[in-house]
Amino acid sequence: MFTFEKTKIDGVFVITPKVFGDERGYFMETYSEKDFKEAGLNYTFVQDNQSSSKKGVLRGLHFQTGHPQAKLVRVLKGEVFDVAVDLRENSSTYGQWVGEKLSEENKKQLLIPRGFAHGFLVLSDTAEFAYKCDDFYHPEEEGGIMYNDEDIKIEWPEVDAEYTLSEKDQNHPVLREANIKFKGEN
C-alpha cells in the first residue's frame, strides 16, 4: 500500500504510504517487506533510530564506509528537508544530490541506498526524525562531507533561524578533498 516514486538518482525513492483516516484519526503502514520487495527494494533493516531536533539544526552529511547503510527515513513530528548525495565512485550521478521535504503531514519517506551521504535540515520549530538502517552503526567507519560544499551545491531551504551544526559536522571536508572508498568498491 505504497507509492514508490523514482528520483533523478538511481536507487533513491520517495515513498508515500496509503493513509486511512476518519474522525478518529488515521492508520498507515510505514513499512512492509512484501510491498518493498515487490517494488524491487530488497532490504533487510536491522536497526531503527530516532532523533529530536530544533529549527535550524542541520545534521549531516554522514555515511559509513566499511559497513555502508541503506536508510529508510521519515518524520514523525514537524518538517525537515532531507538530502541524499551520491558518493558511488562509478555512478553517472556521482556528486549529485536529491532533496525532499518530509513532514508529519505529507508522511513521505525517502529510501537512500548504500553509497550515499545523508543529512537533513529542520524546518519546523521541532522535528522528530526516524529511520531504519540495513546495517549497524560503526562509529570508527563514520565519515562526512560539508553540507555547503560548493561543488555539490545543495539548495537548502531558508529558515528563520541560524543553522546549528555539531562540531564534527562543521569540520567535514568537501567532497573533492575527501578520500571516500566504500566496502566493495574498486
N, C-alpha and C positions, 0 to 999 in steps of 0.2 A: 504494500500500500504506500508506495513512494514514487515520486517523480525524480528521475536521475537525469540531470542536465549536464552535458559536457561543457567544459570551458575551453578557452583558446589554448590551454596547455594540456596535452595528452595525459590522461590519468587523473586529473583533478576534476571533481564533480561537485556541483551544487545539488544537494539532496533535499527535497521537500516532502515531509510526511503528510499523509492524509489525516486531517483533524476532524473528529466527530464531536460536535458541540451542541448544546441546548441550554436552557435556562439554568441548569445546574452547574455548568462549566464545560470542560472538554476532556477528551481522551484521545491519545495518539500513541502509536508505536514509534520509538525513536531509533530502533534498530531491529532488523530481522535477518538473521544469517541466510535464510532461504531466499528472501527477496533480493538481498545484495548479491548472492551467488548467481541468481537468475539474470541479474544485470551485468554479470561478468566481473564482479568485485569480490574476489576471493581472499578475504582477510580473516584471520583469527585474532581477535582482540584479547589481550591478556592483562591489561591494566587500565583502570579508569582514574582520571584526575579531575580536580575541580579547583578553581581559584575565584577569589573575590577581589575586585579592584575598583578604584575610584576614577572619576572622569579625568581623562588626560594621561592615564597610565598606559604606557606602551611597553609591551612585553615582547621581546624578540630582537632580532630574528634568530631562532635557535634550530639546531639539528644535532644528530648524533652520527658519528662516522662508523665505528666498528659494529654497532647494532642500530642501524638506521630504523626509524619508526614511521610507519604509516599512521595517520591520525584521522579520526572522525570527530569533528569539533562542532559545538553548538553553544548557544546562550540560553541559560535558564531564566535570568532576570536581567533587564536592561538591554543595551545595544553596543556592539563592537564593530569595528572594521577589521576583518580578518584577512590575512595575506599569506600566500604561499609563493616562494621563489624557487624556480627550477635550478638545482645545482648538479643535475646529472650531466657529467662531463661530455658524453657523446650525444646529448639531446639537441634536436634542432631548435629548441626553445630555451637553451641554457642561458641563465641570467635574466630571463623574463619572469614577470610576476602576474598573478591574478589576485584580485581582491573582491570581497563580498561583504555587504552589511548583513550581520546575523543578529537577530533580536528575539526577545520573548514573544513579540507579536508575529513576526513572519515565520518563526520556527524552522528556518532554513538551517542546514548543516553543510559543512564543507568537508569533503573527503580529500585528504592530502596524502599521496603515495610516498614511499621511501625515496630519499634523494632530494628532498626539498627542505629549505629553511622555512620556518613558520613564525608568525608573530601577529599581534593584534593590538589595536588602539581602542580604549574605552571611550564611547561617545556619550553615554548617559551618565547621570550622577554617580551610579554604581553599576557594576555588572557582575553576574555570576556566570562563569565560563566552565564548561565541562567537555572533556574529550576522552576518547578511547584510543589506546595505542596498541599496535600489534607486536611490540617488543617492550621489554622492561627498561626503565631508566638506568643508564650507566653514567654517572657524573664524570668519570675520567675520560669519557668519549664525547662529551658535550662540546659543541662549537657554536660560533655565531658570526654573523656579518652585520655591519652597521645598517640600521633602519633607514638612514638617509643617504645611502650610497648613491653618488651622482651618476654612476654608470647604469644602475638598475632603475632609478627614477620612479620609485613608488609614489603614487599620488595619494598621500594620506589626507583624509578629510580634515577640515579645520574644526577645532573645538575651542570653546571659550574658557580654556584652562591651559596652563603650561604643561608641556609633556613631562611626565615623570618616568624616569628610567632607573633601573638598578645600576649600581656602579659597574657591574660586569657588562651590562648592555650598552653603557656609554663608551666602553673601551674595545668593542669588537673591531676587527679590521674590515676594510672594504673588500669586496669580492676579489678584485684583481690582485690583492696582496695576501689573500688567504690561500693556504695550500690545503684544499679540501679533497680528500680521497675517501669515498665510501667503500665499505667492505664489499668485495665482489667487482669493483671497477678496476680496469686495467691501468 
